[in-house]
Amino acid sequence: MATCRRLFYLLIRTRLDEAHTAAYKLRTRQLIGASCSNGIILSYPKSGRTWVESMLSRLYVRRFGQPDTRILDFQEDREELPGLPYFFFTHDYAHVTHGQWLIPQRRRRRHFRATPTVFIVRYPIDTAVSMYFQQSRRERNLDQVDIYDFVTTHRGGLETIVEFMNFWARELPQIRKYKIVRYEDLSSDAYKSFGEIVRFFDLDFGDADIREAVEFARFDSLQQLEKDGKLADWRFSVSRVEDQDDMKVRRGKVGGYKDYFDDAQCKELERIVAESLDPVYGY
């Protein structure tokens, strides 16, 4: 699989600039991963995907006797750990490459249709605020951009998130087996929501395994491990972090957007969501 991907890339790399080459590689990875995996975990960035990934990883870390703070890669680690399922984690076209959204947005996702898919969603304003800190503090793609300005006018803000969720509201019914999981439901009862994900993928784990994985991936637990630089994984900070807003596991607060905007701004953002977001998500 990896060899095929490299050959595709070699055939076209001389015709594309750096940004579009990166976009092509992401697109190729998505086509192959969605078609060949045992299951897909789809989300817009900053919607809780890493949390779910950490819980799934914990199940197999314990099964295979791996170090406690290891977070598995469900693609790359399969050679080392035979029996590890291939879960494909993707943000679809919402990948950011130097601050640009480069994956074509309006093509149909036929390559998803035969693979069981969990779509993790989060209230779009909370997602937009979290994306602001991801872009401004962790990836340094925003220079002196006000948070409300980013959320209301920038690519990657509220309009982009709603567009992404609305696209998938139309596309999900074409997938043979899918499930929508809301971040807010994970936050209120992680054991119940994560257990539903485990059963959706027909994974052979019992209640005690699920509870232990949820306990390991509690927000405050993961945050402390990241602060201490103990999660040696590219998805997290790999050294000690002092400022919470520089962390991957930043706040995770449901409704936390209200801490960054005044009442009038909150009402305007909430109006946009209410009028433009597909009601299938229950927001």
Secondary structure, DSSP 8 states (H G I E B T S, - for coil): -HHHHHHHHHHHGGGS-HHHHHHHHHHHHHHHHHHHSSEEEEE-TTSSHHHHHHHHHHHHHHHTT--TT----TTGGGTTSTT---EEEE-GGG-EETTEE-S-SSS--GGGTTS-EEEEE--HHHHHHHHHHIIIIIS---SS--HHHHHHHSTTSHHHHHHHHHHHHHHGGGSSSEEEEEHHHHHH-HHHHHHHHHHHTT----HHHHHHHHHHT-HHHHHHHHHTT---STTS-SS----GGGSSS----TTGGGGTS-HHHHHHHHHHHHHHS-GGG--
